[in-house]
Amino acid sequence: MDDENDNDISSLYVNVKRDNKVSFSYEDGYNTFQRGELGLSYSYLVGNLNYNGANMISSVDFHFKGIEQAQHIEMGERTIINQNNTHVLIEKHSKVNFKEPKQIKTYYFKFLLPSNLSSSFHIADKHNNVIGQIIYTLHATVHTTAKFRGQRESVEIKCPLEQILFRNYITYKTVEGTHNDLKRREPLFRYSFQIPEYLSLGETVSVPIKITFINTGVKIVRIEIALKKVTEIRFEKDGTSFKNKLKCCAALIQPAQITNNELCQKLSLSTPRNLHTSHSGMFINIQYRLCINFLLTGIENTDSDFYKEKPVIVANIKEQDGISNSQNYRNSESDLYVSRPHSTDPIQEGYDNPNESTVQNPNDVQELSNQGHRRSLSISRTSTSSNRGNQ
């Protein structure tokens, strides 16, 4: 599958009409609508809604929506089969009513985001005509005093989001056992690895290993450590699925010196910054496996070369040092904080009756009401409801 991140600024704007008089724009100095670190602290959609028409504005409707989508187009000799499975992650609305129509050129908006939203992504299997993605869009409709044409003007834009986790310290899980000669069925060595449970995008991970040789005639010539990505896109209509396994990064390492029949070493691997984070959803799974491979000599059977892979979670991770003290209470939940919906978050009321200023106070926060389908973080699958179209 060809990975494509859905964060290209040039592709964000999707106008509903060609002759729209309304548009969205970022705040000065920003190239995103997201404010705050989603998953760590209070996060918002922040920007400007611009209107360049001559009519007075009576109200503005905002509609924020996030979906997980899996699409497959199969081309036959005379038919085209289109499967489009969609699961709604969130859907919220907010309406701003003015007591009296106003002449507004720029309306500043600031909406609180639930902390449990997954990061945006776009993946494509061009060979099989399959697409999987998470998309967030913000739609706005401006209602004016015009009686006929131009009474309503609408615009829609993509809002890529990036979710972040934080951890207290790196936690490891132990992987150990005995590797045998498959032909003679004799033990060759005992191994013990310390595999990190979570990998952060763009970080260098260290994997301590310990090898105790039982057969002293066996030598490790080369060590490879690699990260593999397994992507699966499923479709409910006919039960088909498309699965792809890709090596994201790898490093070849010379073995350390053997002392008292033991090899102790730390394997290092740098993870790419542009990887998708782990995701387990209704139709799309993105999983990672950390792989360790030994090339051995001193044995007759080459099939006895050692290979082991274990699952790991890849995420946007921030160390605790970068988190404000107000968030430290979450450390008691687990070594890696997994955010939950802020059921008691303090939210200021929306502006049903704003003041005479044409620009909203940046310190005021609106609420997008009518919360839609809740969903846990991308690393767990707890979605319970879906909206499927064109199956």
N, C-alpha and C positions, 0 to 999 in steps of 0.2 A: 504494500500500500504506500502511496505517496502521501507524506504528511504535509499539510498546509495549515499554518497557524492563521487564525481568523483575526489578525490584528493589523492588517494593512490599512493605514489611515486613508489612503486614496480610495478605498472601496467601501467606506463606511456609509456614505450618504445615499439613501434610496428614496427619492421623492415619489409620493403617491400620484401627483399630477405634474405634467411638464410646466404648466403655467402657475405653479404655486407661488404665492406671495409670502409664504412662511418658510422658515429654515431654522435649523439648530446650529449653534456655534459653541466652541469651547470658551472657557474663561481665558483671559490673556495669560500667556505663559504656560498653558497646558495643551496637551494633545490627546487627552482622554476625558471622559465624563466621570470616571471613577475617582472618588476621594476616599482616603483612608485605606487601611489594609484589611480587605474583606476576610473575615474569619478571625481576626485578631482584635479589632476594635470596631467602633461604630464607623460604618462606611456609607457613602452617599453617591447618588447620581447628581452631578452639579453641572450647570451650564446655562446657556441663554436660548430662549425662543424668540426669534426675530420676525417681525411683521412689517412688510414694506408697502402695505396697501393704504388707501386713503380713508377707509371706513372706520367707524368706531367699533370697539370690541366690547361685547357683552359678557362673554365667558370663554374659558379655555378648558378643554378636556385633555387629560394625559392618560395614556394606557401603556403600562410596562409589562412585557411578556417574555418569558424564557422557555425554550423548548429543547428537548433532545429529539433529534430527527435521524432516521435511517431511511435511505432512498436507494432503490435498485431499479434500473431500467434494462430490460432484456429485449434485445432486438431479434425477432424471428424473420422468417422469409416474408410473411405477410402481416405479421402482428407485432405489436409493441406491448410488452407487459411492464406496467409501472407499479411498483410497491412503494408506498410512502407511509411509514409508521412514525407517528408523532406522539411524544409524551410531554405533557405540560408540566414544567418545573415550577413556574410561578406565573401568576397573572394578577395584576393590581391596577386599580383605577383611581383617579383623583380629578375632581372638577373644581375649577376656580370661578366663582360667580361674582360679578361686580354689581353693586347696588345701582350704579348708573353707568352707562356705556362710557368707555374711555378711549382716548387716542394713545395707543401704546406701540412703541417701536421695538422695545426690548423687554422681555419678561425674564427675570432671573428665577431659576427653579433649583430646588435642593430637596431630594427625596431620600429617605432612609432606606437602606438595603438590608434584607435579612442576611444574617451572617452565614447561613448554611448553603449558599449558592455555589455551584461548581464553576470552575474556570471555563471560559469559552474555548472551543477548539473546532477544527475542521480537518477531517481526514478523508482521503479519496483513494479508492482502488480503481484506477482508470482502466485496467484490463477487464474487470468485471462490471464496469459502470455502476459502482457502489459508492455512496457517500454517507458518512456519519458525522454529525456535528451537534454542538450545543450553541444556540444563538439566543442573544438577548436583544430585544428591540424596544425602542421608545417611540410611541406614536402620539402626536398632538393634533388636536383640531381646534381651530380658532373660529368662534361664532361671532359674526359681525352684525351690524344693524342694516346691512343691505337687504332689500326685500327679495331680490331674485338672484341673479348671477353674482357670485362672490360672497354669498351669505355665509358659506363655510369654506375654510381653506385648511388642508391637512398636509402633514409631512411625517415621514417615518425614518428612523435612523437606527443602525446597528450600534449596540453598546457593548463591546467586548469587556469582559470582567476577568480579573485575575484573583484567585483565592490564595491565601497564605496561611500556613500553620506555623506554630512555634514549638520548640522543645526545650527542656531543661538541660539535657545532655544526650549524647549519642547512646542508644541502647542496642545491645547485641543479642543475638540468639546463637547458641552453640550447635554446631553441626559436627558430629563425630561418628567414627565407625572404623571398620577394618576393610582394606582393599585386598582382594584375593586374585591369584592367578586363575583365570577362567578355565584354562586347559588342565592344569595339574590340581586345581582346587586347593592351593596352598596360600596361606596368608603372606602378603608381601610387606605391608606396613599398616600402622594405625594412623589415623588423621584426626585432627581437631581444628575446626575453623570457627572464627568469631564473625558472624555475618551481621552487618548493621540492618536494623529493621526498616529504617527510612533513609532514603537518599534524597538530598536536596539538589535542585537543578543548578548546574554549574559548579558543583563542589568536587573536591578530591576526596574520595573515600579510602579508608585504610582497613584492610582485612588481615588481622593476625592469623597465621597458620602455624601448626606444629605437626611434624611428621616424625614418627618413631618407626625406624626400619626393623622389620623382623627378619627379612631376607636381606642380608648385607650386600649381596651381589647386585641388587636392584639400585639403579640410580635415576634421579630425575634430571633430565637434560634441559627441559624448558617448561616454563609455567605460563599459561595464558589465563588472564582474568577478563571477563567480558560482561556486558549488560545487554540482555536481549528483551525486546518488546514484543508482546503478543497482543494483537488486536483482533477482536471478533465483532462482527456486525450481524445481528440476527433479524429475521423477518418472521412474523407470526402467521401470515396467510398460508404459506406452504411449508413452514418449518425449516426453510433454508437458512444457512449461515455462511459467512465468508470469514476465514481465519487466515491471519498472516503473522509470520514470525520473522523478526528483523533484528540483526545485530546492530545495536546503537553505537557502541564504542568498545574498544578492546585494547589490552596492553600485553606485550610479551616481556617476560621478566626472567632474568637469569637466576637460578636457584642459589641460595646462600650456602655458606660452607657447612658441611655436616660435622657435628661434634658429638661424640659418644652415641653414634647411631641416631642422632636427632637433627632435624632441620627446623629451625625456628626463624620465621621471616614475616614481614608485613608487606602485603600486596597493595599497591596503590592504583586507583583508577579514577580518571577525571570524567564526570558526567557532562554531556552537552547542556548548554543553557536553554536550547530551543526544543527540548523534549516536551511532549504532552504529559500532564500529570496523570497518575493512576485514576481510573474511573471505572465504576461498576454501576451500570444503569439499566434501564428497561430494555434497550435494544443494543447498547454498545458497551463493550468491555475493553479497557486498556490496562494490561498487566505487565509487570516487569519481572525478570528472573536474573539473578546474579550467578554467573557461571565460572567454574574453575576447572581447568584442564591441565593435566600433567602428561608430558611426553616422556616415556620410560625407556630405559635400556637395561640389559641384563636378564631379559625374559624372552622366550621363544615366540610367544603369542602376542602379536601387536594389538590384538583386541583387548588386551589387559591394560591398555593405557587408561589412566584415571580421568573420569569426567563426573562432575557434580554440579547441579543447579538448584537454587533455592529462590522462592518468591521474595521480593522486596517491594516496598511502596515508594514511588517517586512523587515528590510534591514540592511546591514552593515553600521552603522552610526558613524561618528566621530564628536565630538563637535568642535565648531569653534576655541577654544583655541589651538587646534592641527594643525590648518591650517595656512599656510604662508600668510603674508600680501598681496602677489600678487594675492591671490584668493579672498580677501575680497570684491571685487567689485561685485561678484556674489550674495552677500547677498541681494541685492536690488530686485532680481528676485522673491524670495519667502522665507518663513521661512526655508524651506528645499530645498536646491539647487538640481535641477534635471538637469543633464548635457545634453548638446547638442553636436552635432558633431563640432569639431574645424575646421570650414571652412576657417579660416585664420591663422591656426597654422604655425609658421615658421619651415620649414623642410629643412635640408641640402640635397643636391643632393646625389643620390646613387653613389656607386663606380663603374662606368663603366671602369675606368682606375686607379686602385689602384697602390700605389707605390711598391717599391721592397720588402717591409717588408712582411713576411708571416703572420703576425698578424695585423689585422686592429686596428687603433687607437681607443681606447674605447670612446673617446670624439666625434667621428664621428657617425652620425645617418643616416641610410638608410631609404628610403621610399619604402613601398610596394605599387606599383602602381596599377592602374585599380581597384578603389574602387568598392566593390560589393553592395549588398542590404543594405541600411541604415535602422536603426531601433532605436526607442526610448528606454529609460530605461525600465527595466523589469516591472515597475509599470504601464506602459501604453501600449496600443495595437495600434500601428500605422503602423505595417508592411503592405506593399502594394503589395509585389510580392513574389512568392514562386516557389520552384522547387520540384515537387512531383514525386516520383519514385515508381515503383512497386505497383501502386494502384489497 
